[in-house]
Amino acid sequence: MVHMILQHRDYQQTSMTLGGVPELLQKINETPDFYVEMKWEFTSWVPLVSRVCPSDVCRIWKSGAKLRVDITLLGFENMSWERGRRSLIFKGEDTGGWAELIEINHDDKFVTTERFEISQHMKRLTLGSMTPKRKDVERRLTSPIINTCLDTKNIAFER
């Protein structure tokens, strides 16, 4: 049962992601080039709570069909925030035929590249091609379910 659920979830996520890439590329191309730097931090008036609240500076560059995001806050593990220098670079072809997602780990000097040939991936995408690995099924059966959701309806940007 878990195997089938994971298979259908992966199929749905992949088809939605691939289907949205051409629209994303179009929106990126229509947007003028820019650079923005966002500093955010959470604070509390409760003593010592602010020490565990996260903060980060996120830098975003957009040029043509390319988008780069630099971050330093990576996650939360063992009651402390994980930090490191990461860059995510999204490159795409103007016509929407392919897209590339590059993750650069500046700390470990390691680069991961994932390239999507949109039309080729869509042709090969079948439910049978999305078979989850046995260890993923076992991990899902033995770990708690965690769901993270960010409601973007009430987010506003001000200058």
C-alpha positions as CSV (number, residue, x, y, z in Angstrom):
1,M,0.0,0.0,0.0
2,V,2.8,2.5,0.9
3,H,4.6,1.5,-2.2
4,M,1.6,2.4,-4.4
5,I,1.1,5.7,-2.5
6,L,4.7,6.7,-3.0
7,Q,4.6,5.7,-6.6
8,H,1.5,7.8,-7.3
9,R,2.9,10.7,-5.3
10,D,6.2,10.7,-7.2
11,Y,4.3,10.5,-10.6
12,Q,2.1,13.4,-9.7
13,Q,5.0,15.6,-8.4
14,T,7.1,14.9,-11.4
15,S,4.3,15.5,-14.0
16,M,3.3,18.7,-12.2
17,T,6.9,19.9,-12.0
18,L,7.7,19.2,-15.7
19,G,4.4,20.6,-16.8
20,G,5.1,23.9,-14.9
21,V,8.6,24.4,-16.2
22,P,7.6,26.0,-19.6
23,E,5.3,28.5,-17.8
24,L,8.0,29.2,-15.3
25,L,10.6,29.9,-18.0
26,Q,8.1,32.2,-19.8
27,K,7.6,34.2,-16.6
28,I,11.3,34.4,-15.9
29,N,11.9,35.7,-19.5
30,E,9.2,38.3,-19.2
31,T,10.6,39.6,-15.9
32,P,13.3,42.3,-16.2
33,D,16.8,41.5,-14.9
34,F,17.3,42.3,-11.3
35,Y,19.3,41.7,-8.1
36,V,17.6,41.6,-4.7
37,E,19.0,41.0,-1.2
38,M,16.6,39.9,1.5
39,K,17.6,39.8,5.1
40,W,15.1,38.2,7.5
41,E,15.3,37.3,11.1
42,F,12.8,36.1,13.8
43,T,13.0,37.6,17.3
44,S,11.2,37.2,20.5
45,W,10.7,39.3,23.6
46,V,11.0,36.1,25.7
47,P,14.5,35.8,27.1
48,L,16.9,33.4,25.4
49,V,14.3,32.5,22.7
50,S,15.8,34.8,20.2
51,R,19.0,32.8,20.3
52,V,17.3,29.8,18.6
53,C,15.3,31.9,16.2
54,P,16.6,31.7,12.6
55,S,17.9,34.5,10.4
56,D,19.4,34.6,6.9
57,V,20.4,36.8,4.0
58,C,19.0,35.6,0.7
59,R,20.5,37.0,-2.5
60,I,18.7,36.6,-5.8
61,W,20.0,37.4,-9.3
62,K,18.0,37.2,-12.4
63,S,19.5,37.6,-15.9
64,G,17.7,36.5,-19.0
65,A,16.4,32.9,-18.5
66,K,18.7,32.4,-15.6
67,L,18.0,32.7,-11.9
68,R,20.5,32.3,-9.0
69,V,19.6,32.1,-5.3
70,D,22.3,32.2,-2.6
71,I,21.4,31.1,1.0
72,T,23.2,30.2,4.2
73,L,20.4,28.7,6.3
74,L,20.0,25.1,5.4
75,G,17.7,23.4,7.9
76,F,17.1,22.5,11.5
77,E,18.7,19.4,13.1
78,N,19.2,18.4,16.8
79,M,17.7,21.6,18.2
80,S,20.1,23.9,16.2
81,W,20.0,25.6,12.8
82,E,22.2,24.1,10.1
83,R,24.2,26.7,8.2
84,G,26.3,26.5,5.1
85,R,26.9,28.4,1.8
86,R,24.6,27.1,-1.0
87,S,23.8,28.5,-4.4
88,L,20.8,27.3,-6.5
89,I,21.0,28.2,-10.2
90,F,18.1,27.7,-12.6
91,K,18.9,27.9,-16.3
92,G,16.5,27.4,-19.1
93,E,16.2,27.7,-22.8
94,D,14.1,30.6,-24.0
95,T,11.8,28.3,-26.0
96,G,11.2,26.0,-23.0
97,G,12.8,22.9,-24.5
98,W,15.1,22.2,-21.5
99,A,15.9,23.5,-18.1
100,E,18.8,22.9,-15.7
101,L,18.9,23.1,-11.9
102,I,22.4,23.4,-10.4
103,E,23.1,23.2,-6.7
104,I,26.5,24.4,-5.5
105,N,27.7,23.5,-2.1
106,H,30.5,26.0,-1.5
107,D,31.5,24.5,1.8
108,D,32.2,21.0,0.4
109,K,33.1,22.3,-3.1
110,F,30.5,20.0,-4.7
111,V,28.1,20.7,-7.6
112,T,25.0,18.7,-8.4
113,T,23.3,19.3,-11.8
114,E,19.9,18.1,-12.9
115,R,18.9,18.7,-16.5
116,F,15.4,18.3,-17.8
117,E,14.7,17.8,-21.5
118,I,11.0,18.7,-21.0
119,S,9.5,17.0,-24.1
120,Q,11.6,13.9,-23.6
121,H,10.8,13.6,-19.9
122,M,7.1,14.0,-20.6
123,K,7.1,11.3,-23.2
124,R,8.9,8.8,-20.9
125,L,6.9,9.7,-17.8
126,T,4.6,6.8,-16.9
127,L,3.3,5.5,-13.6
128,G,5.4,2.4,-14.0
129,S,8.6,4.4,-14.4
130,M,8.1,5.9,-10.9
131,T,8.8,2.9,-8.8
132,P,10.0,3.9,-5.3
133,K,13.1,2.3,-3.8
134,R,12.7,-0.3,-1.1
135,K,14.6,1.7,1.4
136,D,12.3,4.7,0.8
137,V,9.3,2.6,1.5
138,E,10.9,1.2,4.7
139,R,11.9,4.6,5.8
140,R,8.4,5.9,5.3
141,L,7.0,3.1,7.4
142,T,9.5,3.7,10.3
143,S,9.6,7.5,10.5
144,P,7.1,10.1,11.6
145,I,5.0,12.0,9.1
146,I,6.1,15.6,8.8
147,N,4.2,18.0,6.7
148,T,5.4,21.5,6.0
149,C,3.2,24.1,4.4
150,L,3.8,27.8,3.7
151,D,0.7,29.8,3.0
152,T,1.8,32.4,0.4
153,K,-1.6,34.2,0.2
154,N,-0.8,36.7,2.9
155,I,2.8,37.4,2.0
156,A,3.5,40.9,0.8
157,F,6.6,42.6,-0.4
158,E,7.3,46.3,0.3
159,R,10.0,48.6,-0.8
